[in-house]
Amino acid sequence: MNEEQQDPLSGMLRQWEAPEPSQALDARVRASHREMYRQSWWRRVWSVEIRVPAPVFAALLLLLVGAAMWVGMQHSAKLDRARPAAVSPLNVGYQTRIESAGFQPLPDGAIKVIRSGGQ
């Protein structure tokens, strides 16, 4: 006995074709998928992939580091030109060392400036 005689439905099932899905079903499935996997704009921005070959990335990284160092040197040179010249306290005549042995605060809190050389 062959299979068709044993099961009369198997022959009919082989001949049957499933109907094509309607356009409405496709639209509903797409809308459901978009709703489930919707991402905010900022998440899409942070998940962007840009493929760059390693040698190109290394060259760009070296250029970026070199540019940062050059800008840093320009900035420090500009600061050096803007700084006033350091004034040595010995050239002006002020004493910056304080002897604190036997320190007694002044009664009215006045400050006394003592010039070097006993002046």
Residue pairs with C-beta under 8 A, 6 or more apart in sequence:
3 10
4 10
4 11
39 47
52 60
89 95
89 96
93 115
93 116
93 117
94 113
94 115
94 116
95 114
95 115
95 116
106 112
